[in-house]
Amino acid sequence: MRYTLVATAKNEGPAILEWVAYHKMIGFETIIIYQNDSDDFTHETLKILRDMGEIAYFYNRAERGRHQVKAYKRAAQQAAFREAQWVLALDLDEFLLVRADGGTVQDLVDAMPECNQIMLNWKRFGGAGKTRISQDLVVETFTLAEDEARVKTRLTPFKTMFDPNAYTRCGVHRPQGQLIPEDQVRICNGSGLPLNAYEHRNFRAKDPGQRALAQINHYITKDAASFVLKSYRGSAHQANRAIDRKYWTRRNYNSQEDLLLAARADAIRDRMQELDAASGGRLLDLRDQAIELHRSRFDALMEDSATVYRDLYTYCLENPGLAIRD
C-alpha cells in the first residue's frame, strides 16, 4: 500500500528532521509539507530533504490563520495524495505511534477491520518539568503524559487517517468532501473498534480500548521556554486563539510515564544520521543552528523585563503541572 503524510510548518527547525525521519521510518513513502514564513532554517532543511527525494515541499501563501486549510486543499491536488491508499495530516508536534505489532503504518492497517477512516486519539504529553530548549530528541525529552485510562471516560481529540478515494481532502481533524454514499462509510478508532462502540462528538472521542493499536503523541506544550516561543508565534489555524497561562494549565499533562516512543529514539537517531550523511552533513548542522536560534530568541524575550512573555515563563516555572490529573 501507499501511505502519504501531509503537514504544515512554520519555524519548526529544531524538530523537523526528527519528525520526518521518524515518519519515513514507520512507512510513509510520501510526506507533503507546506511551509510559510519560517526564518529558523526550516526552509533550508525542507529544501535539502526535497532535493534528496525524501519529501515533497512547497511554499504556502495564505491569509493569516488560513495556512493550514489552504495547505490541505493544495495537497489534495498532488499526485502523491490522489494515488495514495491512505492519507494522514499531522502537525509537527504530533507523532503517530503504532502500537500494533511491528510498529509500521502497514501493521496498523493490517490490524484494522475494513474501514475508510481511522480515528486516532491524541495522547497529550506535557513539559515534564523541563524549562529550557534541549538538544535531545522530542520523543525522549518529553515522556510524561495524560493517564493512559483517561481516554476511556473523557472525550479526547483525534486525527483521522483516511482513504482519499472516499474523501477529497484533509481537514484539521477529519477528512472533508465525502465522495462515497453514507452506507459505504466505515469508521473505526485506534483500537480497531467500530464507530458505534464508543462515544464521539465533533473532533473528540472516547476509546474503551485505550488506543490499543495506535495513538497520536501530541507534544503540545514541550518545555517552558519552547512554550513561550509558541505563544509568541501564535496558532497555525486559529489566528485569534491565545496561547497563554490557561492554555498551559489545561494542556500540560504529566500524570503518567509513557516510554513507548522514547524506546525508538536510537532508531530515529540512526535514521537522522543516515539522512545527514546523504546530505553531506548539512541537515544536523541546520538542526543545531535552529536550536541555537530558538534559544537566542527566547533569551531576547526574557531580556525585556516588561514583556508579557517573561511573566508567562515565570508562570510556567511556578506551575510545572507535575501533579497527577484526572
C-alpha positions in Angstrom: 0.0 0.0 0.0 1.0 3.6 -0.4 0.9 5.9 2.6 1.0 9.7 2.4 1.5 12.2 5.2 0.6 15.9 4.9 1.8 18.7 7.2 2.2 22.4 7.5 5.2 24.0 9.1 6.4 27.4 10.4 9.6 27.8 12.4 9.9 24.1 13.2 13.7 24.0 12.6 14.7 22.2 15.9 12.3 19.2 15.4 11.5 18.8 11.7 14.4 16.4 10.9 13.4 14.1 13.7 9.7 14.3 12.7 10.5 13.4 9.0 13.0 10.7 9.9 10.6 9.0 12.2 7.6 9.0 9.9 9.6 7.8 7.0 10.9 5.1 9.3 7.4 3.8 10.1 6.3 3.6 6.5 5.1 6.9 5.0 6.5 6.7 1.5 5.5 10.3 0.7 5.5 13.3 3.1 4.0 16.5 1.7 5.0 19.6 3.7 3.8 23.2 3.1 5.8 25.9 4.8 5.3 29.6 5.3 7.3 32.5 6.6 9.9 30.5 8.5 13.1 32.1 9.5 14.8 29.5 11.6 16.3 27.1 9.0 13.0 25.3 8.4 13.0 26.3 4.8 16.7 25.3 4.3 16.1 21.9 5.9 13.0 21.1 3.9 14.7 22.2 0.7 17.5 19.8 1.2 15.1 16.9 2.1 13.1 17.7 -1.1 16.3 17.8 -3.2 17.2 14.4 -1.7 13.8 13.0 -2.7 12.7 12.4 0.9 9.7 14.8 0.9 7.6 17.0 -1.4 8.0 20.5 -0.2 6.1 23.7 -1.2 5.9 27.3 -0.1 2.4 28.0 1.2 1.0 31.5 0.7 -2.3 32.3 2.5 -4.1 34.8 4.7 -3.2 34.8 8.3 -4.9 32.0 10.1 -5.7 30.2 6.8 -2.4 28.5 6.1 -3.4 25.1 7.3 -6.6 24.9 5.4 -5.0 26.3 2.3 -2.2 23.7 2.5 -4.7 20.8 2.8 -6.6 22.0 -0.3 -3.3 22.3 -2.2 -2.1 18.9 -1.0 -5.2 17.3 -2.4 -4.1 18.3 -5.9 -0.8 16.4 -5.6 -0.4 13.1 -7.4 1.0 11.6 -4.2 -2.3 12.4 -2.5 -4.5 11.1 -5.2 -2.5 7.9 -5.7 -2.3 7.0 -2.0 -4.4 4.4 -0.4 -4.2 6.1 3.0 -3.6 9.7 3.9 -3.0 11.3 7.3 -2.5 15.0 8.2 -0.4 15.9 11.3 1.1 18.9 12.8 4.8 19.0 13.5 4.3 18.4 17.3 2.3 15.2 16.6 3.9 11.8 16.1 1.9 8.7 15.0 2.8 5.9 17.4 1.7 2.5 16.0 1.2 0.1 18.9 0.3 -2.8 16.7 3.0 -5.5 16.4 5.7 -4.3 14.0 5.1 -0.6 14.6 4.6 0.5 11.0 1.6 2.1 9.3 1.2 -1.1 7.3 1.0 -3.1 10.6 -1.7 -0.7 11.8 -3.8 -1.1 8.6 -3.4 -4.9 8.7 -4.7 -5.0 12.3 -7.8 -2.9 11.5 -11.2 -4.2 10.3 -12.3 -3.0 6.9 -12.7 0.8 7.1 -12.1 4.1 5.2 -11.5 6.3 8.3 -9.3 5.5 11.3 -9.8 8.0 14.2 -6.5 8.2 16.1 -6.9 9.7 19.5 -4.3 12.1 20.8 -2.3 11.3 23.9 -1.2 14.6 25.3 2.4 14.9 26.6 3.4 17.7 28.9 6.6 19.6 29.6 7.8 17.1 32.2 9.2 19.9 34.3 11.7 20.9 31.6 12.5 24.6 31.5 15.0 25.1 28.6 15.2 24.0 24.9 17.1 20.7 24.7 19.4 19.2 22.1 17.8 15.8 22.7 15.0 14.3 20.6 11.5 15.4 21.4 10.4 11.8 21.9 13.0 11.1 24.6 12.8 14.5 26.3 9.0 14.5 27.0 7.9 11.2 28.4 5.2 12.3 30.9 1.6 12.3 29.5 -2.0 12.1 30.4 -3.2 9.0 32.2 -3.5 6.0 29.9 -7.1 5.3 31.0 -8.3 8.8 30.7 -9.4 8.3 27.1 -11.9 5.7 28.3 -14.1 8.2 30.1 -13.1 11.6 28.6 -13.7 12.9 25.1 -10.3 13.3 23.6 -9.3 15.0 20.3 -8.3 12.8 17.4 -6.7 13.0 13.9 -8.0 10.8 11.1 -6.2 8.6 8.6 -8.4 8.1 5.6 -8.9 6.6 2.2 -8.5 9.5 -0.4 -10.8 7.7 -2.8 -13.6 8.3 -0.2 -12.8 11.9 0.6 -11.4 14.8 -1.3 -9.0 16.3 1.2 -7.7 16.5 4.7 -9.4 18.5 7.4 -7.8 19.6 10.7 -9.3 16.6 12.5 -11.5 14.8 10.0 -11.4 14.4 6.2 -13.6 16.7 4.1 -15.6 16.3 0.9 -17.2 12.8 1.2 -17.2 11.0 -2.2 -19.0 7.8 -1.3 -22.6 7.1 -0.2 -23.2 7.2 3.5 -23.9 3.5 3.7 -20.3 2.9 2.5 -18.7 4.9 5.2 -16.7 2.6 7.6 -15.1 4.3 10.6 -13.1 2.7 13.4 -10.7 4.0 16.0 -7.2 3.5 17.2 -8.2 0.3 19.0 -10.0 -1.1 15.9 -13.4 -0.5 17.4 -16.4 0.4 15.1 -17.9 3.9 15.4 -20.9 2.6 17.4 -18.7 1.1 20.1 -17.6 4.5 21.6 -18.9 8.0 22.2 -17.8 10.6 19.8 -18.6 14.3 19.3 -17.2 16.6 16.6 -13.4 16.1 16.7 -13.3 14.3 20.0 -14.0 10.7 21.0 -13.6 8.2 23.9 -11.8 4.9 23.4 -12.8 2.0 25.6 -9.8 0.1 24.1 -7.3 2.7 25.3 -5.6 3.2 22.0 -4.7 -0.5 21.7 -3.3 -0.2 18.1 -2.2 3.4 17.7 -2.2 6.9 19.2 -1.0 10.3 18.2 1.6 11.5 20.6 0.9 15.2 20.9 3.8 17.2 22.4 1.6 20.2 22.8 3.5 22.3 25.4 7.1 21.0 25.4 9.4 22.8 27.8 8.6 26.1 29.3 10.9 28.1 27.0 9.5 26.4 23.9 6.0 27.1 25.1 6.9 30.8 25.4 8.1 30.9 21.8 5.0 29.0 20.8 2.9 31.7 22.5 4.9 34.4 20.6 4.3 32.7 17.3 0.6 32.0 17.8 -1.7 29.3 16.5 -1.3 27.9 13.0 -5.0 27.5 12.2 -6.8 29.7 14.8 -5.3 33.2 14.4 -7.0 34.6 17.4 -6.5 31.8 19.9 -4.4 32.9 22.9 -1.5 30.6 23.8 -1.3 31.7 27.4 -1.4 30.7 31.1 -4.8 29.0 30.6 -3.5 27.1 27.6 -0.5 25.8 29.5 -2.6 24.8 32.6 -5.2 23.0 30.5 -2.8 21.1 28.2 0.3 20.4 30.3 -0.4 16.7 31.2 2.3 14.9 33.2 0.3 12.3 35.1 1.9 9.1 33.8 5.1 8.0 32.1 4.9 6.7 28.6 8.1 5.4 27.1 6.7 3.6 24.0 8.0 6.1 21.5 11.1 7.1 23.6 12.1 3.4 23.2 12.6 4.1 19.5 14.8 7.1 20.0 18.0 5.3 19.0 16.4 4.1 15.7 15.2 7.6 15.0 18.7 9.0 15.7 20.2 6.4 13.3 17.7 7.4 10.6 18.6 11.1 11.2 22.3 10.4 10.8 21.6 8.5 7.6 19.8 11.4 6.2 22.5 13.8 7.4 25.2 11.7 5.7 23.3 11.7 2.5 23.0 15.5 2.7 26.8 15.8 3.1 26.5 16.7 6.8 24.1 19.7 6.3 21.0 18.5 8.0 22.2 18.0 11.5 24.2 21.3 11.3 20.9 23.1 10.3 19.2 21.4 13.3 22.0 22.6 15.6 21.7 26.2 14.2 17.9 26.1 14.6 18.1 25.0 18.2 20.6 27.8 19.0 18.5 30.3 17.2 15.4 29.4 19.2 17.4 29.6 22.4 18.7 33.1 21.5 15.2 34.2 20.6 13.9 33.0 23.9 16.7 34.8 25.7 15.9 38.0 23.8 12.3 37.8 25.0 13.5 37.4 28.6 15.8 40.4 28.4 12.8 42.8 28.3 11.6 42.7 32.0 8.3 44.3 31.0 7.4 41.7 28.4 4.3 39.5 28.9 6.5 36.6 27.8 8.8 36.9 30.8 5.7 36.8 33.0 4.4 33.8 31.1 7.7 31.9 31.5 7.7 32.7 35.3 4.2 31.3 35.5 5.2 28.1 33.7 8.2 27.6 36.1 5.9 28.1 39.1 3.2 25.8 37.7 5.1 22.8 36.1 1.9 20.7 36.1 3.6 17.7 37.6 0.7 16.7 39.9 -1.5 13.8 38.9 -4.6 14.9 37.0 -7.9 13.2 36.4 
